[in-house]
Amino acid sequence: MKIGEAIKQESFSDLYIQTEINVLYTAGWISNWNHKFYKQYDISQQQYNVLRILRGQHPKSAMLSLISERMIDKMSNATRLVEKLRLKNLVNRKTNPHNRRCVNISITQKGLDLLKEIDNQMNIVTQKYKTLTEEEAILLNDLLDKMRGNEEEDI
């Protein structure tokens, strides 16, 4: 469906405004879809992101700063996410014996098992992208990378 149809707007004052609205609308659409998918596992998309980061570090632990810098959603509160995962026994938190100000965070076997279960269903998540050919997916990735340019730029 075209963006104008989706938001019931016949025209846009500028092509780049239309592009902005289309990207934001699509990001929201993907986020809402993912929210429903991860909800069945009693985790959020951000919690899933933390678990994947920790699985990548496994069997080593990670500090909160590493998790924060690798998060997809830079506005996520990594401390709160880790605590919620700890309460679900999906991660462990241990004070670093060499530096008591640092906390080592690691994924538990239960967390690894949950990720394996989600991995087995990941084709459901990626199905929405398979409306694109491989060439289109490569082009979309290239265009999104180009659009972000230097991510360090600020407003």
N, C-alpha and C positions, 0 to 999 in steps of 0.2 A: 504494500500500500504506500502510495506517495505521501510525503509529510503533510502536504496541504490537505489531503483527504483525512489523514489521521487526526489533525487538529482543527479540521473544518475551517481552513483559511484558503481562499481562492488564489491570492497572490501575496507576494512579499515585496517590500520596498527595495530590497537589495539581495543579490544572489548570496552574498556572504552572511547576511542575517539569516537567510533560509538555511544555509549550511550550518550555522551555529545552532539553530533550533533543531535541525535534523540530527546533529551529533548528540545534543543534550537529550532529545526525545528518545533516540536509540539507546543511549547509555541508561536512561531510566527504564526503558523496556527490558533491557538485558538484566539490570539490577533487580527489577521486580520478578522476573522469571527465575533468576538464581536464588532469590530469597525463598520462593516457594520450594525449589529443589532442595536446598540445604535445610530447610525447616523440618523435613521428614527425618533428618538425622539429629535433630535438636541442637543444631549449631547455626551460626550465621556465616555469611560469605567471608567476613573478616576473620572469624575464628578458624574457618577452613584455611584461609591464607596463612595464619600463624602456624597451624598444624603442618602445612606443607613446608614452610620455612624450617621448622624443627625437624621434620623428616629428612630434609636435605642436609641437616647438620648431624643427624644421628650416625653413630652412637655418641658423638660429642654433644655437649650442651651449648647453649647460646645465651648471650647476655641480652637484656632488654633493648639495648641500643642497636644491636644487629637486627633484631626482629623489626624494630621501628623503621630502620633505614631500608629494609627490604619489603615492607608492606606495600601493597598495590594502592590502597586508600591511605594517603599520607595524613589524613585527618583522623584516622583511627587512634583510639586510646589503647596502646599496646598493653599497658599495665592492667587495665580493666579486662581486656580480652584474655590475657594470661590467667588472671584470677578466676574468671568464669570457667575457663578450660580446666584449671586446677580443681575447682569444685566438682567438676564432672569426671575427675580422675583421668583426664586425657593428657595432662602435662604434670611435671614435677617442678617445684621451685626449691632451690637450696642456696643458702648463703655461701658465697665463695669463701673458703677457709683462709685464703691469702689476702683477701680484701673484703671486709665485712660490708662495705657499701655496695658491692656487686652481688647480683643474684644470678645463679646459673639456672637456666630453664631447659628442660629436656622433655621429649615426648615419651609417653608411657607406652607399654604394649597395647593397652586399650586404645590409645590414640592411633597407633600404627594399624591396628585392626580396623578401626573406623575408616581410616583413609583407604585401606584396601577395599573395604565394602563400597565406598564412594567411587573409587577407581573403576570398579566393576560396572558402575552405572554411568560413567563419564560420557559414554556415547550418547546418552540422552541430552546432556548439556551441550555437546559439540554438534548435535544434529541441526540446530538452528543455523550454524555456520555453513553447513553442507549444502545450503541453497546456492552457495558460491562455488565456482569451479576452483581448482587449485591455483590457476593463474589469477583469478579475481581475488582470492584470499591473499596471495603474495602482493598483489597491487594494493589491496586495502591496508595491509600491514605497512607497506612502504609509504602510503599516503598518510596514515596516522603517525608514523614515525617522523615524516617530514613536517607535518602540522605541528607536532610538539616541539620540533627543532631543539633548541637549547632549553631543556627543562628548568635550568637554573634561573631563567629570566623571571622577573617578578613584575607585578603591575606597578 
